[in-house]
Amino acid sequence: MARGLVLLDAGEVTPAPSYPSIAYVATGFSTVAMQDNDSFTNNSWTAKTNTPTPARYNSAGTTLTNKCYVFGGQNFGTLYSDNDEYIPDIWSSRTNVIAPSRASSTCFALEDDGYVCTGKTVSNIQDNDKYTFDTWASKTSTPTPARLAACACALLGSGYLFGGRDNDANEVADNDEYNATGNSWSSKTNVPEELYGSIAVASNNKAYIICGADANNDALFANYEYTVNTWVTKTDCPIARWSATGFNLNGNIYLTHGYYAGDSSNHTETEEYNISDSWTTKASSIAPERRATVGNAI
């Protein structure tokens, strides 16, 4: 929806940027796999209809045409290919993700298409599968290395894939750009640190990478300036964590849930980042504390 109007010098009017206003955070892991689905808007959390069975975590998700999707995931050693669509407040099962069943994948959306890429089966994979309601098509695989727990977002018509962990359990800093028109990948300037379990969110024509893990949890917060192919480090997140969830609401970036090695626990804290480069603590998410959730915004 448009957030007001901007008057141009020539007397024309053009809509101001449009941003989502409500987020839905679903599934995850507390002490068990979960089906919880909670909405966040106006600094308030509300429990909504649970996701369909099976309970799972380490799923991928995105928003397409004002519908939220949850793809794949796991419950300990069981991997899933389920594809569940959410139109508040109703869930519907859609065509499963292309085999193999997978977890720890990531996803970005380009126009009305969702791309589910990387992840793990028996080992890490480089799959890149496009979902266009209600069909799947395999596209060009992601560049090496095969990885899990990467993060991704879309920025001005291109998809970006950041970081992750390779088959040798090494964190990577790769930054790969996907061009849907040419169905091709290009390597870009690496992320400032080698991390996995980070979050990527686009806002104000920039891609942001948030937190993650290497030997320890990391509070990294940096934005990718695509026009000059470089990274700018910003103010660290207040709580270092990995396997958290992030989303863009009304032009601000939000971070919630996640695991912090410092106290060996999951978290409910919600933090808001403003483009003035400052963080503000917001209402904590609904208990229980959890990680490996999926966050989508409408």
C-alpha positions as CSV (number, residue, x, y, z in Angstrom):
1,M,0.0,0.0,0.0
2,A,1.2,3.5,-0.7
3,R,2.5,5.5,2.3
4,G,1.5,9.0,1.1
5,L,2.5,11.0,-2.0
6,V,5.7,12.7,-3.0
7,L,5.5,16.0,-5.0
8,L,8.0,16.4,-7.8
9,D,9.5,19.7,-9.1
10,A,7.5,19.4,-12.3
11,G,4.2,19.3,-10.3
12,E,3.7,15.5,-10.9
13,V,2.9,13.2,-8.0
14,T,4.2,9.7,-7.6
15,P,3.5,7.2,-4.9
16,A,6.0,7.0,-2.0
17,P,7.6,3.5,-1.5
18,S,5.2,0.8,-0.4
19,Y,6.2,-1.5,2.4
20,P,4.5,-4.4,4.2
21,S,2.8,-3.6,7.5
22,I,2.3,-7.0,9.2
23,A,4.6,-9.9,9.6
24,Y,3.8,-13.6,10.3
25,V,6.4,-15.8,12.0
26,A,5.7,-19.5,11.8
27,T,7.2,-22.9,12.7
28,G,10.5,-23.2,14.6
29,F,12.3,-25.1,17.3
30,S,12.0,-24.6,21.0
31,T,12.7,-27.9,22.7
32,V,10.6,-29.6,20.0
33,A,9.5,-28.7,16.4
34,M,6.7,-26.3,16.4
35,Q,3.6,-25.3,14.4
36,D,3.1,-21.8,16.0
37,N,2.1,-18.9,13.8
38,D,2.2,-15.4,15.3
39,S,1.5,-12.0,13.7
40,F,3.4,-8.8,14.5
41,T,2.2,-5.3,13.7
42,N,2.1,-2.0,15.6
43,N,4.5,-3.4,18.2
44,S,2.1,-6.1,19.2
45,W,2.1,-9.9,18.8
46,T,-1.0,-12.1,18.2
47,A,-1.3,-15.9,18.0
48,K,-2.9,-17.0,14.7
49,T,-3.9,-20.3,13.2
50,N,-1.1,-22.9,13.5
51,T,0.7,-24.2,10.5
52,P,-0.4,-27.6,9.1
53,T,1.3,-30.7,10.2
54,P,4.0,-31.7,10.3
55,A,5.6,-29.6,13.0
56,R,9.0,-28.5,11.6
57,Y,11.9,-26.1,11.7
58,N,14.6,-24.9,9.3
59,S,12.1,-24.3,6.6
60,A,12.3,-21.6,3.9
61,G,9.7,-19.0,3.2
62,T,8.6,-16.0,1.2
63,T,5.7,-13.8,0.3
64,L,4.1,-14.0,-3.1
65,T,1.0,-11.9,-4.2
66,N,0.2,-11.2,-0.6
67,K,0.3,-14.9,0.4
68,C,2.9,-16.4,2.8
69,Y,4.6,-19.6,1.9
70,V,6.5,-22.1,4.1
71,F,8.7,-24.6,2.1
72,G,10.3,-27.8,3.3
73,G,12.0,-28.1,6.7
74,Q,12.8,-30.9,9.2
75,N,11.9,-32.5,12.5
76,F,15.2,-33.8,13.7
77,G,16.3,-36.5,11.1
78,T,13.1,-36.3,9.0
79,L,13.2,-33.9,6.1
80,Y,10.1,-32.5,4.4
81,S,9.0,-31.2,1.0
82,D,5.7,-29.7,2.1
83,N,4.6,-26.4,0.6
84,D,2.0,-24.5,2.7
85,E,0.3,-21.3,1.7
86,Y,-1.2,-18.8,4.2
87,I,-3.8,-16.2,3.5
88,P,-4.7,-14.8,6.9
89,D,-6.0,-16.7,8.7
90,I,-6.3,-19.9,6.5
91,W,-3.6,-22.4,5.6
92,S,-3.8,-24.5,2.3
93,S,-1.5,-27.2,1.1
94,R,0.1,-26.6,-2.3
95,T,2.3,-28.7,-4.6
96,N,5.3,-30.0,-2.8
97,V,8.8,-28.6,-3.4
98,I,10.7,-30.6,-6.1
99,A,12.5,-33.6,-4.7
100,P,14.6,-34.1,-2.7
101,S,13.1,-33.2,0.6
102,R,15.3,-30.6,2.2
103,A,15.9,-28.3,5.2
104,S,18.1,-25.3,5.9
105,S,17.3,-23.9,2.4
106,T,16.7,-20.2,1.8
107,C,14.3,-18.3,-0.5
108,F,13.8,-15.0,-2.4
109,A,10.9,-13.6,-4.4
110,L,11.2,-12.0,-7.9
111,E,7.8,-10.6,-9.0
112,D,5.3,-13.4,-8.5
113,D,7.9,-16.2,-8.4
114,G,9.6,-17.7,-5.4
115,Y,13.1,-19.3,-5.6
116,V,14.1,-22.0,-3.1
117,C,17.8,-22.6,-3.2
118,T,20.6,-24.5,-1.4
119,G,20.0,-26.5,1.8
120,K,20.7,-30.0,3.0
121,T,19.5,-33.5,2.3
122,V,22.1,-36.2,3.1
123,S,24.6,-33.5,2.2
124,N,24.4,-29.9,1.1
125,I,22.8,-29.1,-2.2
126,Q,23.0,-26.4,-4.9
127,D,19.4,-26.8,-6.1
128,N,17.5,-23.7,-7.2
129,D,13.8,-24.3,-7.8
130,K,11.3,-21.7,-9.0
131,Y,7.7,-21.7,-7.7
132,T,5.0,-20.1,-9.7
133,F,1.5,-20.8,-8.4
134,D,1.0,-23.9,-8.3
135,T,4.0,-25.3,-10.3
136,W,7.7,-25.9,-9.8
137,A,10.6,-25.6,-12.3
138,S,14.3,-26.4,-11.8
139,K,16.6,-23.5,-12.6
140,T,20.3,-23.0,-12.8
141,S,22.0,-24.4,-9.7
142,T,23.7,-22.0,-7.3
143,P,27.4,-21.6,-7.6
144,T,29.8,-23.7,-5.5
145,P,30.1,-24.4,-2.7
146,A,27.0,-26.4,-1.9
147,R,25.8,-25.0,1.4
148,L,23.2,-24.9,4.1
149,A,21.9,-22.1,6.3
150,A,22.7,-19.4,3.7
151,C,20.4,-16.4,3.6
152,A,18.8,-14.6,0.6
153,C,16.7,-11.7,-0.4
154,A,15.6,-9.9,-3.6
155,L,16.8,-6.4,-4.5
156,L,15.6,-4.4,-7.5
157,G,14.8,-7.4,-9.7
158,S,17.8,-9.7,-8.8
159,G,18.1,-12.4,-6.1
160,Y,21.1,-12.4,-3.7
161,L,22.5,-15.4,-1.9
162,F,24.8,-14.7,1.1
163,G,27.0,-16.9,3.3
164,G,26.2,-20.3,4.6
165,R,28.2,-23.4,5.6
166,D,29.8,-25.9,3.2
167,N,30.0,-29.7,3.3
168,D,33.2,-29.5,5.3
169,A,31.4,-27.4,8.1
170,N,33.3,-24.3,7.0
171,E,31.4,-21.0,7.1
172,V,31.6,-19.1,3.8
173,A,31.2,-15.4,2.8
174,D,30.1,-15.8,-0.8
175,N,27.7,-13.3,-2.3
176,D,26.0,-14.5,-5.5
177,E,23.6,-12.6,-7.6
178,Y,20.8,-14.4,-9.6
179,N,19.4,-12.9,-12.9
180,A,16.1,-14.5,-13.6
181,T,15.9,-13.2,-17.2
182,G,19.2,-15.0,-18.1
183,N,18.7,-17.8,-15.5
184,S,22.3,-17.1,-14.5
185,W,24.4,-16.5,-11.4
186,S,27.3,-13.9,-10.9
187,S,29.8,-13.7,-8.1
188,K,29.8,-10.4,-6.2
189,T,31.9,-8.9,-3.4
190,N,31.9,-11.2,-0.4
191,V,30.0,-10.6,2.8
192,P,32.3,-8.9,5.4
193,E,32.5,-12.1,7.6
194,E,32.2,-15.8,7.0
195,L,28.8,-16.7,8.6
196,Y,25.9,-19.1,8.5
197,G,22.5,-18.9,10.0
198,S,22.3,-15.2,9.1
199,I,19.2,-13.2,8.0
200,A,18.9,-11.1,4.8
201,V,16.4,-8.3,4.5
202,A,15.9,-5.8,1.7
203,S,14.9,-2.2,2.6
204,N,15.3,1.2,0.9
205,N,17.1,-0.3,-2.1
206,K,19.7,-2.0,0.0
207,A,20.3,-5.6,1.1
208,Y,21.1,-6.1,4.8
209,I,22.7,-9.1,6.4
210,I,22.0,-9.6,10.1
211,C,23.8,-11.7,12.7
212,G,24.8,-15.3,12.2
213,A,27.3,-17.8,13.5
214,D,30.9,-18.9,13.1
215,A,32.8,-20.3,16.1
216,N,30.5,-18.0,18.1
217,N,27.4,-16.0,17.6
218,D,27.9,-12.7,15.7
219,A,26.1,-9.4,15.9
220,L,27.2,-8.3,12.4
221,F,24.8,-5.8,10.7
222,A,25.9,-4.6,7.2
223,N,24.3,-3.4,4.0
224,Y,25.2,-4.3,0.5
225,E,25.4,-1.3,-1.9
226,Y,24.7,-3.1,-5.2
227,T,25.5,0.0,-7.4
228,V,29.1,0.0,-6.3
229,N,29.3,-3.7,-5.3
230,T,30.5,-3.1,-1.8
231,W,29.5,-3.6,1.8
232,V,29.0,-1.0,4.6
233,T,29.2,-2.1,8.2
234,K,26.5,-0.6,10.4
235,T,25.7,-0.6,14.1
236,D,25.8,-4.1,15.5
237,C,22.6,-5.9,16.6
238,P,21.9,-5.5,20.3
239,I,22.0,-9.3,20.8
240,A,24.2,-11.6,18.8
241,R,22.3,-14.6,17.6
242,W,21.9,-17.1,14.7
243,S,18.9,-18.8,13.2
244,A,16.8,-15.8,13.9
245,T,14.0,-14.2,11.7
246,G,14.0,-10.8,10.1
247,F,11.5,-8.8,8.0
248,N,10.8,-5.3,6.7
249,L,7.8,-3.5,8.1
250,N,7.0,0.1,7.0
251,G,10.6,0.6,5.9
252,N,12.2,-0.5,9.1
253,I,14.0,-3.8,9.7
254,Y,13.0,-6.2,12.5
255,L,14.9,-9.1,14.1
256,T,13.3,-11.6,16.4
257,H,13.8,-15.1,17.8
258,G,17.2,-16.9,17.3
259,Y,19.8,-18.7,19.4
260,Y,22.5,-17.1,21.5
261,A,25.5,-19.2,22.5
262,G,26.4,-16.9,25.3
263,D,23.5,-18.1,27.4
264,S,22.9,-21.4,25.4
265,S,19.2,-20.4,24.9
266,N,16.7,-19.4,22.3
267,H,15.3,-15.9,22.5
268,T,12.1,-13.8,22.1
269,E,13.5,-10.3,22.0
270,T,12.4,-8.2,19.0
271,E,14.7,-5.4,17.8
272,E,13.9,-2.7,15.3
273,Y,16.5,-1.0,13.1
274,N,15.9,2.5,11.7
275,I,17.8,3.8,8.7
276,S,19.2,6.5,11.1
277,D,21.5,3.5,12.1
278,S,20.0,2.9,15.5
279,W,18.3,-0.1,17.2
280,T,15.2,0.0,19.5
281,T,13.9,-2.9,21.6
282,K,10.3,-3.7,20.8
283,A,7.7,-6.1,22.3
284,S,9.0,-9.6,22.7
285,S,7.5,-12.4,20.7
286,I,5.0,-14.8,22.1
287,A,6.5,-17.6,24.2
288,P,8.0,-20.1,23.9
289,E,11.5,-18.9,23.0
290,R,12.5,-20.4,19.7
291,R,14.8,-20.4,16.7
292,A,14.7,-21.6,13.1
293,T,11.4,-19.9,12.3
294,V,10.1,-18.5,9.0
295,G,9.2,-14.8,8.8
296,N,7.0,-13.4,6.0
297,A,5.6,-9.9,5.7
298,I,2.5,-8.6,3.9
